[in-house]
Amino acid sequence: MREIEVKMRVSDHDKLEKVLSERGCVLSEPISQHDVIYSPGRDSYWNDYKEGDVAIRIRNQDGVSMFTLKQQKSGEHDNLEYETVIGDKEAMHGALNALGWSPEVEVKKLRRKGKLGELEICLDVVEELGTFVELEKMCQDDTDPADVEEMLLATLEELGIPRSNQEKRGYDTQMWQKKKENTK
């Protein structure tokens, strides 16, 4: 399956929660997620995305570790996604290191999830980055991403979030850029 999403910065978290509630969207209790993103150790990995590139992470949530590999399609928010539970997080870490991938950045967030029809919505408070909303749709592999992105943007506009709030970079890329700026 192909995951296509739109991410927006949120200036009024409480107002958005109210609008979602009025639309019948029930949000989960806050979920704490701690992601460790691995990279092959070169800056071009973060700067020159192209179709076929992969992003690898280990997510820790509620005492469970998940391995995720996202293979990029048309952009950073359009991926084929493969995910599985890890029985031994240290063994997975060792395997990734043996393949030349090492931990590069961490993303810590509180997430609340809900459904808007067939769409998944996530309200995220991300340490060091701020508050965001993600709206995503799982699609067939041959779906036109531009059509889906337009529909997601229109839906978010209906919720009161202007297109100018769109964030094209993933949390991992934002954290990597922040890390690079802090080391200058």
N, C-alpha and C positions, 0 to 999 in steps of 0.2 A: 504494500500500500504506500501511497504517496501522501505526505503530510505537507499541507500548504497553510501557512499562518501569516498573520499580520500582528505586529507588536506596536503598541502606542504608549507614549508617556502619559501618565495620568496626574493631573494637578489637584483634583478633588476626589479622593478615594471614596469618602462617605457618600457623596452625591451619586457616584457611579453605582455603588451598592444599592442605593435607594431606587434608582432607575431600573436596575436589573430585577430587584424584588417586585417592582410594579409590573414588570413583564413576565412574572412567574418564574424567574430563574432562582433556584435555590442553590446557594453556595455552600460548599463543604466547610467544615471547621478548618482552621489554618493547619497546613501540612508543612513541616520543616523539611527542606531539601538541602543537601550539601553535595554539590557536584564537584568532582575533580576532573578537569579536562586535560587530556593528553595531547602532545604534539610531537612531531618528528624532529623538533629542535631547530627549525630554521624560520626566520622572520617572514619569508615569502609564504609560508603556510597560512599566516594570518592576514596577509595583504593581497594575495593574488588568487582568490577563489575562482574555481572553474568547475564546470560540470564534471562529475566523477570523483571530485575530491571528497575525502571523508573526515568527519569529526568523531572523536572517540571520547566517551566519558564513563566514569563510574559514579552513579548517584546513590547516596545513602539516604534512606527515608524510612522512618519507623523501624529501625533495626534491620532493614532489608537492603542489600546492595544489588543494584541493577547495572548491567553492562549495556551501553547503547552505542551503536554505530549509525551515524547519519551520512548518507551519500548524497551529495549535492546534485540538484538538477539545475533549475534555471537561476537560482539565487540562494542566499544564505537561509532564507525562510521557506525553501521548497526542497524537500528531501525525501528520499526513500529511507525508511527508518527500520532498524533491526534492534530488538531489545530482548534481554533475557535476564532472569534472576541469576545471581552469582552465588554459588555455594561457598567459595573460598576467595574472599576479596584479595588477600595477599598473594595467592597463586595467580589470580588474574593480573594483578599489578606486576608480578614477576614476568608473566608471559608477555605483557605489553612492553616492558623494558627490554626483554630479549629481542623483540621485533623492532627496537629502536624508537619506541614511543615512551615519553616520560611526562610526569605531571608538570603542567605549565601554569595553569590558573585554577582558582577555586571560585565557585559561585555559591553563595549562601542566601537562601530566600525563604520567606513564608509565602505559601501559595494557597489560594482558595479556588476551588474548581466548581464549575457548573455547566449546564447545558442550555443552549438557546436553539431549540429545535434540534437539527442534526449537527450543530456546531458546538465545539467545546470552547468554553471561555475560562481563562485563568486570570485572577487578580494576584499580582506578585509584588511583594515588598522585598527588594533586592538590596542586601548590604552593600554600601558604598555607591550604589547606582540610583536608587530611588524607587518610585512606584510605577508599575506598568500594568497594562492589560494585554493579553494575547487572545486572539480569536483564531481558531484553526478548524480546518476541515480535512478529514481523511478522504482521499480520492483515488480513483483508478490511476494507474501509472501513466496513461496516455492523456490525462486531463490537461486542458490549456490553463497554465498557472495564472495568466493575466486575467482571465475571466473570473477565476476564483478569488484572486486578490481584490478585484474591483467589487465583487459581492461582499467580501469581508470588510473592506473600507466603508462601503455604503451602510452596512449594518452598524459599524462602530459610530458613524456619523449620526445615525438615528438614535444612538445612545448618548449623544452630546459630545463626542470626542472628535475634534477637527482633524482632518487629514494632515495638517501641519505638525501634528504630534507623532507622526509615524517614525518609528526607529527601525532602520533597515539592518542594523547590526544586532547579532545575538548577544546575550549576556556574556558569553565567553569571550567574544571579540572585544566587547566594551571593557571587560576586566583586563584583557591582555594590553589594550591600548593605554589604559590607566596605569598599569604596571610599567609599561615602557616610558610613559611621561614622567613617572616618579623616579626613574633611574637616570634621567638626564641631568 
